[in-house]
Amino acid sequence: MTVGTVRRVGERALLVELPGTAEVAALYGWLSERREAGALGTVEELVPAARTLLLDGVADVDTVGALLRTARPTAAGAAPGPLVEVPTVYDGADLAEVAALWAVSEEAAVRIHTEPEYVVAFCGFAPGFGYLTGLPTRHEVPRRTTPRSSVPAGSVALAGPYTGVYPHPSPGGWQLIGRTALPLWDADRVPPALLAPGTRVRFTAERA
């Protein structure tokens, strides 16, 4: 793949614009490997998003910018991230609605959701909230028409192509299909976020 537009942001940052999350993930993996090997010089942070990737704290902006403009990363070239299993009780308030959208039973909906291996594409919305890709396109679901004023911490939810787990109680408009007791964010843990970009995730069905 060819890297898209590379823009300088301030004195020590670069922003790369890309077509979508697959291209962002490929570039993130490619850059992570090179940063680990010392091939980028000092780059303090790599921050992926849905269609952009920010390189912050770049010591040599011109050299890294030139490297990005000639980069040809591939998804196959990225090393797999660590695997996290998320034990989930599938009793969410919107599970029946999601099953109806998929034209299957609730039990089959659970099997559909636990089958893929997901990858954290990027983080945002709230500390520790990861946007997970891996659900087949045919199973994308819309956000709720009316968001909830409060979603419990640990709620496993769907919206568009993504699965997410709410790390804290917060408002939210995603479809709730289950819940987990796994702590997604712990300020005393290093790093505090359990799910970082590139992390692989498996959901396992648990009894209440």
C-alpha positions as CSV (number, residue, x, y, z in Angstrom):
1,M,0.0,0.0,0.0
2,T,1.1,3.6,-0.6
3,V,1.0,6.0,2.4
4,G,-1.4,8.9,1.9
5,T,-0.8,12.6,2.6
6,V,1.8,13.4,5.2
7,R,1.4,16.7,7.0
8,R,3.7,18.5,9.5
9,V,2.0,19.4,12.7
10,G,3.9,22.0,14.8
11,E,7.6,21.5,15.2
12,R,7.9,17.9,16.3
13,A,4.9,16.0,14.9
14,L,3.6,14.5,11.6
15,L,0.1,13.5,10.7
16,V,-0.5,10.8,8.0
17,E,-3.9,10.7,6.4
18,L,-5.0,7.2,5.2
19,P,-8.1,5.7,3.5
20,G,-9.3,3.6,6.5
21,T,-8.5,1.5,9.6
22,A,-6.8,-1.3,7.7
23,E,-4.3,1.0,6.2
24,V,-3.8,2.8,9.6
25,A,-3.1,-0.6,11.2
26,A,-0.6,-1.6,8.6
27,L,1.3,1.6,8.9
28,Y,1.1,1.5,12.7
29,G,2.6,-2.0,12.7
30,W,5.3,-1.0,10.2
31,L,6.3,2.1,12.2
32,S,6.2,0.3,15.5
33,E,8.7,-2.3,14.3
34,R,11.0,0.4,13.0
35,R,10.8,2.5,16.1
36,E,11.6,-0.6,18.2
37,A,14.7,-1.2,16.0
38,G,15.8,2.4,16.4
39,A,15.3,3.2,12.7
40,L,13.2,6.3,13.3
41,G,15.3,8.1,15.8
42,T,13.3,9.5,18.6
43,V,9.5,9.3,18.2
44,E,7.7,9.6,21.5
45,E,4.3,8.5,20.5
46,L,2.4,6.7,17.6
47,V,-1.3,7.6,17.9
48,P,-3.6,5.7,15.4
49,A,-7.2,6.8,14.7
50,A,-9.8,5.8,12.2
51,R,-8.1,7.4,9.2
52,T,-5.0,9.1,10.5
53,L,-1.9,8.3,12.3
54,L,0.0,10.9,14.4
55,L,3.7,10.7,15.1
56,D,4.4,12.9,18.1
57,G,7.7,13.9,19.6
58,V,9.7,13.4,16.4
59,A,13.3,14.4,16.7
60,D,14.1,14.5,13.0
61,V,10.9,15.5,11.3
62,D,12.3,15.9,7.8
63,T,14.0,12.5,7.7
64,V,10.9,10.6,9.1
65,G,8.6,12.6,6.8
66,A,10.7,11.5,3.8
67,L,10.6,7.9,5.0
68,L,6.9,8.0,5.3
69,R,6.4,9.3,1.8
70,T,8.3,6.3,0.3
71,A,6.9,3.7,2.8
72,R,5.1,0.6,1.4
73,P,3.7,-1.1,4.5
74,T,1.6,-4.3,4.3
75,A,-0.8,-5.7,6.8
76,A,1.0,-9.1,6.5
77,G,4.3,-7.5,7.6
78,A,3.0,-6.3,11.0
79,A,4.0,-8.5,14.0
80,P,0.9,-9.7,15.9
81,G,0.2,-8.0,19.2
82,P,-0.4,-9.7,22.5
83,L,-3.7,-11.6,23.0
84,V,-6.2,-10.6,25.7
85,E,-9.2,-12.8,26.5
86,V,-12.3,-11.0,27.6
87,P,-14.8,-13.3,29.6
88,T,-18.2,-11.9,28.8
89,V,-21.7,-12.5,30.1
90,Y,-24.0,-12.1,27.1
91,D,-27.1,-10.6,28.6
92,G,-26.9,-7.0,27.2
93,A,-30.1,-4.9,26.9
94,D,-29.7,-4.8,23.1
95,L,-28.7,-8.4,22.5
96,A,-32.2,-9.3,21.2
97,E,-32.3,-6.3,18.9
98,V,-28.8,-7.2,17.5
99,A,-29.9,-10.8,17.0
100,A,-32.9,-9.6,15.1
101,L,-30.8,-7.4,12.9
102,W,-28.7,-10.4,12.1
103,A,-31.8,-12.6,11.6
104,V,-30.5,-15.2,14.1
105,S,-31.3,-16.4,17.6
106,E,-29.7,-14.8,20.6
107,E,-27.6,-17.9,21.1
108,A,-26.4,-17.7,17.5
109,A,-25.6,-14.0,17.9
110,V,-23.3,-14.9,20.8
111,R,-21.6,-17.5,18.7
112,I,-21.1,-14.9,15.9
113,H,-19.6,-12.4,18.2
114,T,-17.2,-14.9,20.0
115,E,-16.0,-16.5,16.7
116,P,-13.5,-13.8,15.4
117,E,-10.2,-12.7,16.8
118,Y,-10.4,-8.9,17.1
119,V,-7.7,-6.3,16.9
120,V,-7.6,-2.9,18.7
121,A,-7.5,-0.5,15.7
122,F,-7.2,2.6,17.9
123,C,-8.3,4.1,21.2
124,G,-10.4,7.1,22.1
125,F,-13.7,8.4,23.5
126,A,-12.6,7.6,27.0
127,P,-9.3,6.4,28.7
128,G,-9.0,2.7,28.0
129,F,-11.7,2.5,25.3
130,G,-10.5,0.5,22.3
131,Y,-12.2,0.4,18.9
132,L,-11.9,-3.3,17.9
133,T,-12.1,-4.5,14.3
134,G,-12.7,-8.1,13.3
135,L,-16.5,-8.5,13.1
136,P,-17.5,-9.4,9.4
137,T,-19.0,-6.5,7.5
138,R,-22.3,-8.2,7.1
139,H,-22.7,-8.0,10.9
140,E,-22.2,-4.3,11.3
141,V,-25.0,-2.6,13.3
142,P,-26.1,1.0,13.6
143,R,-25.7,3.1,16.7
144,R,-28.8,3.5,18.8
145,T,-31.2,6.3,17.7
146,T,-31.3,7.7,21.2
147,P,-28.0,7.3,23.3
148,R,-28.2,6.2,26.9
149,S,-27.4,8.8,29.6
150,S,-25.3,6.1,31.4
151,V,-23.7,2.9,30.3
152,P,-22.2,0.6,33.0
153,A,-18.5,0.0,33.1
154,G,-17.6,-3.3,31.5
155,S,-20.4,-3.2,28.9
156,V,-19.5,-4.9,25.7
157,A,-21.1,-3.1,22.8
158,L,-21.3,-2.8,19.0
159,A,-21.5,0.2,16.6
160,G,-20.8,0.2,12.9
161,P,-17.8,-2.1,12.2
162,Y,-16.5,-1.9,15.8
163,T,-16.8,-3.7,19.1
164,G,-15.9,-1.8,22.3
165,V,-15.9,-2.3,26.0
166,Y,-16.8,0.7,28.2
167,P,-14.0,1.1,30.8
168,H,-16.0,3.5,32.9
169,P,-19.7,4.4,33.4
170,S,-20.5,7.0,30.8
171,P,-23.1,8.1,28.3
172,G,-23.1,6.0,25.1
173,G,-25.1,5.2,22.0
174,W,-23.6,1.7,21.2
175,Q,-25.7,-1.5,21.1
176,L,-25.1,-3.3,24.4
177,I,-24.7,-7.1,24.0
178,G,-22.9,-8.2,27.2
179,R,-20.7,-7.3,30.1
180,T,-17.3,-8.2,31.5
181,A,-15.7,-7.8,35.0
182,L,-12.3,-7.4,33.4
183,P,-10.8,-4.0,34.4
184,L,-10.0,-2.2,31.2
185,W,-8.4,0.8,32.9
186,D,-6.3,0.9,36.1
187,A,-4.4,4.0,36.9
188,D,-2.0,1.9,39.1
189,R,-1.2,-0.5,36.3
190,V,1.6,-0.1,33.8
191,P,0.3,0.7,31.2
192,P,-3.1,1.7,32.6
193,A,-5.0,0.6,29.5
194,L,-5.4,-3.1,29.0
195,L,-6.3,-2.7,25.3
196,A,-3.7,-0.8,23.3
197,P,-3.6,-0.4,19.5
198,G,-2.5,-3.7,17.9
199,T,-3.7,-5.9,20.8
200,R,-5.6,-9.0,19.8
201,V,-8.8,-9.8,21.6
202,R,-10.9,-12.9,22.1
203,F,-14.4,-12.7,23.7
204,T,-15.4,-15.9,25.6
205,A,-19.0,-16.5,26.7
206,E,-19.4,-16.9,30.4
207,R,-22.5,-17.8,32.5
208,A,-23.9,-15.1,34.8
